[in-house]
């Protein structure tokens, strides 16, 4: 059976009331973005409250479905075929041929049901009549099948519209909301496992993602930087193009290392990262910061440390991994294909300058006092870091 069209099912978008069309339009834009990675030409359109993808040329079925599964907002992908309205006898023949083609080796006792919907009220049979008569025709043609209307192995969907659409498979989509419907936020992206997952999870709620990476040459290599670019590219498969801001953080780290207590290096460094990320976020229209922090995972992620870090921010800080353990985060990273890149052995600036015995219950008052050790140099260093940052537009090439 040759599938030339896909019905796109969505979840939360369906309850958006009068604004639903805005979310549908955003979903269609993200579908078009994903399909640019596929060979072939496609038309994405909506009709009668449904979104459709029609193939206008030859295409690779697996390639198309794999890319559609990266579009947030899609709850299900239904490969379908259609019959012209040439009378009920022709429809019966078509449906029987579909079942034989799609399920050629059906086992004895396999259950099915027909779920028909008649939107075209000019059609002479109503939905219940279609269910009964099409089910009867299938049973006669494929006697191995049995009817089960409650929990069937196969559900054959028949939608009578201007054309008659037939499908029986619903491929799960990622869910969530279309990217771009929830504003924009700045992801602090390192080379680790957690931050790409955090970006993915926030993007799933419709948030457009920009990212900032703190580079520390010569202590971190160009390969470490490329690793982060590669991670941003993998996130962009789901989140759309990512503007990655690469900030040279070396001089700031060396100043902190030279002038601040060793056990406070990580927390003070983190505070300046948040300050710089927030400055870039505000310049670029972001409404929040995103980090991959998880409570207690490392010393800088205790509740006390997170509270001291938050003190320097005026924008909200989103931490979608905050209550997850490492295995849960790893599971998601493997699913979105960032894990193998994240574990490549290229150090980031956080691991290079980590304290041997970092403070786990920092006092904000003491941290602020020790940050005054940097007063003579820090403003100029931060200004230079911001002015010399490199911005890379990262996206998935075809």
Secondary structure, DSSP 8 states (H G I E B T S, - for coil): ----EEEEEESGGGG-GGGHHHHHHHHHHHHHHHHTTSSS-EEEEEETTEEEEEESS---HHHHHHHHTT-TTEEEEEEEEEE--S-HHHHHHHHHHHHHHHTTT--TT-EEEEEEEE--TTSSS-HHHHHHHHHHHHHHH-TT-EE-SSS-SEEEEEEESSSEEEE---EE---SB-TTSS-EEEEE--SSSHHHHHHHHHHTBT-EEEEEEEE-TTTS-HHHHHHHHHHHHHHHHHH--EEEEEEE-HHHHHHHHHHS-GGGHHHHHHHHHHHHHHHHHHHTT--EEE----TTSSGGGSHHHHHHHHTT-SSEEE-TTTT--HHHHHHHHHHTT-HHHHTSS---HHHHT--TT--SS--HHHHHHHHGGGTTTHHHHHHHHHHT-EEEEE----
